[in-house]
Amino acid sequence: MRLNVFLQRAGIGSRREAERMVEQGRVSVNGAQALATTPVEEGDEVKLDGKAISPAKRELPRLFLLNKPLDVLVTNRDHQNRATVFELPALQDQSLPRLMSVGRLDVNSEGLLILSSDGPLAQAMMSPDNALERVYRVRVKGRFTERELAMLAKGVIIEGIRYRGALFEEEQDKGGRTNSWYRVVLTEGKNREIRRLVQHFGGQVNRLIRTQYGPFELGDLEPGQLWEVPPRAVMRLVEKLKIQGAEEEQ
């Protein structure tokens, strides 16, 4: 870790302020006066003006799983006064922390929505770089050909927007004469991605249910029901995504 990053996380000030303290000879690492290029590793002793310092630890983030009902917006407030997820009875508990959604579901979509108390964790979960799988059950008016399924898996460009490969697997004996059910797996989750992919090939989505996001599954949560992810499961995710500074409460 760079020394100025270490000092910033210890609450010393901005990275530039930390650099000035190093230039003034006020910082030592393992007993030796530090330079701006001095790296800091776990177990090193860092002192400012002779006093030991260490990075501040953030509390372990909290994650919640919500089964989002139909006709509810994923937003804090709506200028048209439409219902939002944050107005659901399950989220009126005053003991809950301030929560933000990890991605979104359209008003006409339902299923698993993850809520996080921590911005960096939410951003890491949404980042295409981490490629967390999002799994859906999707009912489509129409049916894809094998060639179209192969094109979807490879990735397509629609109106100048590149969509990463999406896996569409038809569920056996789940459709009808005009509708087909598909299990869909994405690793990116652009705005209205599934609906646009389906429309691109002449179909129409008439039901969309998210059943999984990363390691978390919808399970038997009822519409509108909220469930908190156990701390150990949150810690495993934090470690997987390499988010720094969080520690599990003892």
RODO-2510 file (C-alpha; in nm, 4 decimals, decimal comma):
residues 250
     n   res          X          Y          Z
     1     m     0,0000     0,0000     0,0000
     2     r     0,1249     0,3500    -0,0776
     3     l     0,2189     0,5455     0,2333
     4     n    -0,0098     0,8403     0,1553
     5     v    -0,3048     0,5996     0,1159
     6     f    -0,2197     0,4395     0,4501
     7     l    -0,2085     0,7802     0,6206
     8     q    -0,5346     0,8903     0,4627
     9     r    -0,7084     0,5750     0,5850
    10     a    -0,5670     0,6422     0,9299
    11     g    -0,7581     0,9713     0,9304
    12     i    -0,4507     1,1927     0,9067
    13     g    -0,5903     1,4046     0,6246
    14     s    -0,5995     1,4075     0,2475
    15     r    -0,3331     1,2261     0,0487
    16     r    -0,1667     1,5593    -0,0367
    17     e    -0,1609     1,6571     0,3321
    18     a    -0,0117     1,3173     0,4126
    19     e     0,2572     1,3705     0,1503
    20     r     0,3500     1,7047     0,3077
    21     m     0,3897     1,5377     0,6489
    22     v     0,6233     1,2819     0,4921
    23     e     0,8235     1,5589     0,3225
    24     q     0,8552     1,7339     0,6604
    25     g     1,0176     1,4209     0,8078
    26     r     0,7340     1,3601     1,0548
    27     v     0,6594     1,0024     0,9474
    28     s     0,8602     0,6872     1,0113
    29     v     0,8111     0,3266     0,9035
    30     n     0,9679     0,0548     1,1164
    31     g     1,1893     0,3110     1,2880
    32     a     1,3274     0,4681     0,9693
    33     q     1,2291     0,8084     0,8367
    34     a     0,9814     0,7513     0,5528
    35     l     1,0003     0,8776     0,1973
    36     a     0,7034     0,9412    -0,0292
    37     t     0,7849     0,6146    -0,2093
    38     t     0,8087     0,4038     0,1069
    39     p     0,5607     0,1132     0,0826
    40     v     0,3621    -0,0041     0,3839
    41     e     0,2785    -0,3696     0,4352
    42     e     0,0689    -0,5478     0,6942
    43     g     0,2553    -0,5591     1,0271
    44     d     0,4698    -0,2508     0,9600
    45     e     0,4954     0,0045     1,2414
    46     v     0,4059     0,3526     1,1190
    47     k     0,4503     0,6571     1,3416
    48     l     0,3576     1,0228     1,3034
    49     d     0,5524     1,2587     1,5302
    50     g     0,6621     0,9527     1,7275
    51     k     0,3083     0,8186     1,7854
    52     a     0,1945     0,4906     1,6308
    53     i    -0,0954     0,5119     1,3865
    54     s    -0,3029     0,2593     1,1962
    55     p    -0,5775     0,2780     0,9334
    56     a    -0,9252     0,3232     1,0682
    57     k    -1,1473     0,0182     1,0370
    58     r    -1,4959     0,0500     0,8934
    59     e    -1,7765    -0,1481     1,0409
    60     l    -1,8774    -0,4509     0,8402
    61     p    -2,1392    -0,3449     0,5831
    62     r    -2,4924    -0,4798     0,6160
    63     l    -2,6755    -0,6414     0,3254
    64     f    -3,0447    -0,7186     0,2909
    65     l    -3,2388    -0,9255     0,0391
    66     l    -3,5788    -0,7968    -0,0690
    67     n    -3,8356    -0,9674    -0,2865
    68     k    -3,9411    -0,6664    -0,4930
    69     p    -4,3096    -0,6752    -0,5854
    70     l    -4,4491    -0,5648    -0,9211
    71     d    -4,5469    -0,2002    -0,9779
    72     v    -4,2964    -0,0652    -0,7236
    73     l    -4,0136     0,1669    -0,8262
    74     v    -3,6542     0,1214    -0,7122
    75     t    -3,5901     0,4802    -0,6063
    76     n    -3,5952     0,6850    -0,2876
    77     r    -3,8795     0,9068    -0,4057
    78     d    -4,0823     0,9575    -0,7204
    79     h    -4,2022     1,2979    -0,8441
    80     q    -4,5247     1,1324    -0,9633
    81     n    -4,5875     0,9910    -0,6142
    82     r    -4,5746     0,6311    -0,7326
    83     a    -4,4955     0,3579    -0,4806
    84     t    -4,1266     0,2893    -0,4117
    85     v    -3,9440    -0,0011    -0,2469
    86     f    -3,8361     0,2249     0,0388
    87     e    -4,2018     0,2792     0,1284
    88     l    -4,2689    -0,0920     0,1717
    89     p    -4,3712    -0,1896     0,5277
    90     a    -4,0632    -0,4089     0,5700
    91     l    -3,8367    -0,1064     0,5291
    92     q    -4,0115     0,1117     0,7870
    93     d    -3,8241    -0,0470     1,0791
    94     q    -3,6442     0,2425     1,2517
    95     s    -3,3536     0,0144     1,3483
    96     l    -3,2533    -0,0311     0,9839
    97     p    -2,9489     0,1618     0,8586
    98     r    -2,9689     0,3955     0,5621
    99     l    -2,9876     0,1629     0,2627
   100     m    -2,9165     0,1919    -0,1082
   101     s    -3,0090    -0,0491    -0,3847
   102     v    -2,7493    -0,2632    -0,5580
   103     g    -2,8609    -0,2003    -0,9132
   104     r    -3,2264    -0,1727    -1,0062
   105     l    -3,5270    -0,3647    -1,1275
   106     d    -3,7822    -0,2053    -1,3572
   107     v    -4,1241    -0,1197    -1,2209
   108     n    -4,2614    -0,4147    -1,4223
   109     s    -3,9927    -0,6550    -1,2956
   110     e    -3,9929    -0,8477    -0,9703
   111     g    -3,7757    -1,0658    -0,7535
   112     l    -3,4416    -1,0312    -0,5791
   113     l    -3,3221    -0,6797    -0,4974
   114     i    -3,0168    -0,6365    -0,2761
   115     l    -2,9933    -0,3383    -0,0421
   116     s    -2,6628    -0,2276     0,1086
   117     s    -2,5637     0,0049     0,3918
   118     d    -2,2277     0,0654     0,2221
   119     g    -2,1657     0,2569    -0,1012
   120     p    -1,8286     0,1003    -0,1932
   121     l    -1,9710    -0,2501    -0,1500
   122     a    -2,2741    -0,1653    -0,3630
   123     q    -2,0508    -0,0208    -0,6357
   124     a    -1,8221    -0,3256    -0,6279
   125     m    -2,1188    -0,5603    -0,6630
   126     m    -2,2464    -0,3665    -0,9655
   127     s    -1,9069    -0,3285    -1,1339
   128     p    -1,8712    -0,5170    -1,4661
   129     d    -1,5108    -0,5870    -1,3635
   130     n    -1,6331    -0,8204    -1,0886
   131     a    -1,8882    -0,9842    -1,3211
   132     l    -2,1233    -1,1095    -1,0509
   133     e    -2,3868    -1,3289    -1,2134
   134     r    -2,7473    -1,2099    -1,2198
   135     v    -2,9938    -1,4931    -1,2806
   136     y    -3,3528    -1,4429    -1,3993
   137     r    -3,6609    -1,6375    -1,5001
   138     v    -3,8063    -1,4656    -1,8025
   139     r    -4,1328    -1,5337    -1,9837
   140     v    -4,1108    -1,4354    -2,3484
   141     k    -4,3820    -1,4022    -2,6101
   142     g    -4,2149    -1,5965    -2,8869
   143     r    -3,9230    -1,8385    -2,8969
   144     f    -3,5556    -1,8006    -2,9877
   145     t    -3,3928    -2,0110    -3,2555
   146     e    -3,0680    -2,1947    -3,1826
   147     r    -2,8840    -1,9417    -3,3986
   148     e    -3,0296    -1,6517    -3,1988
   149     l    -2,9342    -1,8173    -2,8681
   150     a    -2,5779    -1,8517    -2,9962
   151     m    -2,5736    -1,4840    -3,0961
   152     l    -2,6997    -1,3830    -2,7509
   153     a    -2,4285    -1,5908    -2,5850
   154     k    -2,1613    -1,4243    -2,7975
   155     g    -2,2886    -1,0702    -2,7345
   156     v    -2,4671    -0,8240    -2,9608
   157     i    -2,4646    -0,4530    -3,0450
   158     i    -2,8010    -0,2739    -3,0302
   159     e    -2,8271     0,0918    -3,1322
   160     g    -2,4556     0,1350    -3,0812
   161     i    -2,4526    -0,0225    -2,7342
   162     r    -2,2451    -0,3364    -2,6817
   163     y    -2,4166    -0,6027    -2,4698
   164     r    -2,1933    -0,8642    -2,3142
   165     g    -2,2830    -1,2277    -2,3814
   166     a    -2,6017    -1,3454    -2,2096
   167     l    -2,6971    -1,7072    -2,1512
   168     f    -3,0583    -1,7906    -2,2423
   169     e    -3,1677    -2,1459    -2,1616
   170     e    -3,5236    -2,2498    -2,2401
   171     e    -3,7068    -2,4214    -1,9580
   172     q    -3,8619    -2,7473    -2,0718
   173     d    -4,2414    -2,7776    -2,0684
   174     k    -4,2800    -2,4360    -1,9049
   175     g    -4,4210    -2,2404    -2,1947
   176     g    -4,7306    -2,2533    -2,4074
   177     r    -4,8368    -2,1923    -2,7609
   178     t    -4,7222    -1,8310    -2,7624
   179     n    -4,5005    -1,7964    -2,4521
   180     s    -4,1677    -1,9524    -2,3556
   181     w    -3,9850    -1,9451    -2,0206
   182     y    -3,6081    -1,8916    -2,0151
   183     r    -3,3410    -1,9000    -1,7481
   184     v    -3,1207    -1,5983    -1,8227
   185     v    -2,7737    -1,5304    -1,6817
   186     l    -2,6072    -1,1889    -1,7124
   187     t    -2,2755    -1,0640    -1,5770
   188     e    -2,3240    -0,6940    -1,6459
   189     g    -2,6820    -0,5718    -1,6110
   190     k    -2,7235    -0,2657    -1,8319
   191     n    -3,0484    -0,0688    -1,8086
   192     r    -3,3411    -0,2825    -1,9335
   193     e    -3,0870    -0,5213    -2,0856
   194     i    -3,2998    -0,8359    -2,1039
   195     r    -3,5997    -0,6558    -2,2499
   196     r    -3,3833    -0,4928    -2,5174
   197     l    -3,2135    -0,8197    -2,6059
   198     v    -3,5489    -0,9944    -2,6433
   199     q    -3,6995    -0,7105    -2,8472
   200     h    -3,3937    -0,7105    -3,0741
   201     f    -3,4876    -1,0621    -3,1849
   202     g    -3,8575    -0,9866    -3,2261
   203     g    -3,9856    -1,1157    -2,8917
   204     q    -4,1489    -0,9466    -2,5968
   205     v    -4,0909    -0,9950    -2,2249
   206     n    -4,4174    -1,0289    -2,0335
   207     r    -4,2711    -1,1413    -1,7005
   208     l    -3,9243    -1,1007    -1,5486
   209     i    -3,8168    -1,2372    -1,2089
   210     r    -3,4637    -1,2031    -1,0720
   211     t    -3,3790    -1,5137    -0,8693
   212     q    -3,0089    -1,4659    -0,7909
   213     y    -2,7441    -1,1942    -0,7651
   214     g    -2,3891    -1,3140    -0,7039
   215     p    -2,3971    -1,5675    -0,4178
   216     f    -2,7418    -1,4595    -0,2948
   217     e    -3,0667    -1,6286    -0,3991
   218     l    -3,4288    -1,5221    -0,3742
   219     g    -3,5265    -1,8531    -0,2166
   220     d    -3,8701    -1,8555    -0,0547
   221     l    -3,8896    -1,4836     0,0270
   222     e    -4,2436    -1,3574    -0,0163
   223     p    -4,3119    -1,0382    -0,2186
   224     g    -4,2259    -0,7387    -0,0017
   225     q    -4,0338    -0,9495     0,2522
   226     l    -3,6887    -0,8357     0,3734
   227     w    -3,4128    -1,0625     0,5069
   228     e    -3,0682    -0,9662     0,6382
   229     v    -2,7628    -1,1521     0,5095
   230     p    -2,5600    -1,3033     0,7973
   231     p    -2,2334    -1,1161     0,8763
   232     r    -2,0114    -1,4092     0,7816
   233     a    -2,1659    -1,4252     0,4347
   234     v    -2,1124    -1,0502     0,3979
   235     m    -1,7488    -1,0879     0,5054
   236     r    -1,6918    -1,3616     0,2458
   237     l    -1,8262    -1,1297    -0,0236
   238     v    -1,6158    -0,8355     0,0998
   239     e    -1,3049    -1,0544     0,0882
   240     k    -1,3919    -1,1859    -0,2581
   241     l    -1,4384    -0,8344    -0,3942
   242     k    -1,1225    -0,7175    -0,2130
   243     i    -1,2910    -0,4229    -0,0409
   244     q    -1,0500    -0,2735     0,2092
   245     g    -1,1121    -0,1526     0,5622
   246     a    -1,4149    -0,3523     0,6771
   247     e    -1,4038    -0,5746     0,9827
   248     e    -1,6554    -0,8137     1,1258
   249     e    -1,8210    -0,7132     1,4494
   250     q    -1,7314    -0,9466     1,7330
***
